Amino acid sequence: MRVLVLLVALIFLSRANADYSSAFISGTGCDAAGVEVKFDGTCVAGCGAYFKINAAGTEFTRFTQPNCADSPAPGPQSLTCVTGNGPVSLSDGLTAQCIDTATPTPTFTYNGFNITGGSAANACSGIVYYGVVNGPCTAGCGRYFKISNPYPKVTTTTYNIQWFTDSACATSAGDRSQFTCSSNEVTVGDYKITCSTQGTPAPTSNPTVSPTVTPTATTTGSASSVICNVALLLVALLFALL
């Protein structure tokens, strides 16, 4: 009986992640976008390490050497995808979010962020930021920052904000926080962020539109009215001759 139960459990586990094709890894050591690891055993670099997920999508392994050549540390971890693409906690401060094989292009509940607060050196006063997939590098609060969706293929209300020291957002300032938008203001470290659904900014200039030309009505009568006038004139001349 125990063997039968174990066999059923193994079959269920092998099918648990069958509807998923990859997972986005985010968290400690990852940049704002995270790294996608496919369920095919390929070694992927990212987040300061190297990762593999087996073809069944049930086992996540972290390595320290290129091509995943070293012994795994801390060793293989069980990965069970959560219905609705929910995040799954891994070791070392990492999180996996499984991607459904049929996941459509995501829509975002929030795409406007108003940032206030901060320390004296990095104070913010109403910086409005747009973009969530991997938004533009923006100056503000005494530094540069990006807000992005940590799971680019999944609709989510959870975002990352990462700070940088240069205008290209190439050099991290060491600060990266994750926050979840709600209908209210959220606190992220020394800052307060108000999420909104106000959409993308209006264009800076209106597109040039060619003026619509309305034809000018002519005062010349139609052909039928001209014929009628000539006929009446001939009738009048006929009566005059009589």
NORSULRA-V88951 format. One record per pair of residues at least 6 apart in sequence whose ideal C-beta (glycine too) atoms are under 7 Angstrom apart, sorted by the first residue. I is the first residue (numbers start at 1). GAP is how many residues later the second one is. Records with the same first field share a line. If there is no record, write none. Layout:
I=GAP + GAP
This chain:
13=45
14=42 + 44
16=42 + 64 + 65
17=39 + 40 + 41 + 63 + 64 + 81
19=81 + 82
20=19 + 37 + 61 + 78 + 79 + 80 + 81
21=17 + 18 + 78 + 80
22=14 + 15 + 16 + 17 + 77
23=14 + 30 + 73 + 74 + 75 + 76
24=10 + 12 + 73 + 75 + 126 + 127
25=9 + 10 + 12 + 21 + 22 + 26 + 69 + 71
26=8 + 69 + 124
27=66 + 67 + 68
28=64 + 65 + 66
29=18 + 19 + 20
30=16 + 17
32=102 + 114 + 116 + 128 + 130 + 144
33=101 + 115 + 119
34=116
35=9 + 11 + 12
37=7 + 14 + 16
39=14 + 16 + 18
40=15
41=11 + 13 + 14
42=10
43=7 + 9 + 24 + 25
44=6 + 7
45=21
47=47
49=13 + 14 + 15
50=13 + 14 + 15 + 16 + 18
51=9 + 10 + 11
52=9 + 16
53=6 + 7 + 26
57=22 + 24
58=20 + 21
59=17 + 19 + 20
60=17 + 19 + 30 + 36
61=11 + 15
62=10 + 11 + 30
63=7 + 9
64=6 + 9
74=17
77=13 + 14
79=9 + 17
80=8
81=7 + 17
82=6
85=12 + 13 + 14 + 15 + 69
87=8 + 9 + 10
88=7 + 8
89=6
90=6
97=54 + 57
99=54 + 55
103=50 + 51
106=47 + 48 + 49
107=48
108=24 + 41 + 47
109=48 + 72 + 88
110=47 + 71 + 85 + 86 + 87
111=19 + 20 + 21 + 86 + 88 + 89
112=16 + 18 + 84 + 85 + 86
113=16 + 34 + 80 + 82
114=12 + 14 + 80 + 82
115=9 + 12 + 14 + 26 + 76 + 78
116=8 + 9 + 10 + 75 + 76
117=7 + 73 + 74 + 75
118=6 + 23 + 72 + 73
119=71
121=21
122=19 + 20 + 21
123=18 + 19
124=16 + 17 + 67
127=13 + 14
129=6 + 9 + 18
130=70 + 71
131=16
132=15 + 16 + 17 + 27
133=15 + 16 + 19
134=14
135=11 + 12 + 13
137=7 + 9 + 27 + 30 + 31 + 32
138=6 + 7
139=28
143=20 + 21 + 22 + 30
144=20 + 22 + 23 + 25
145=16 + 17 + 18 + 19
146=16 + 23
147=12 + 13 + 14
148=11 + 12
149=7 + 10
150=8 + 10 + 28
157=23 + 24
158=20 + 22
159=20 + 22
160=16 + 18
161=16 + 18 + 27
162=10 + 14
163=10 + 12
164=7 + 8 + 9
165=6 + 8
177=11 + 12
179=7 + 9 + 14
180=6
181=14
185=7 + 8 + 9
186=7
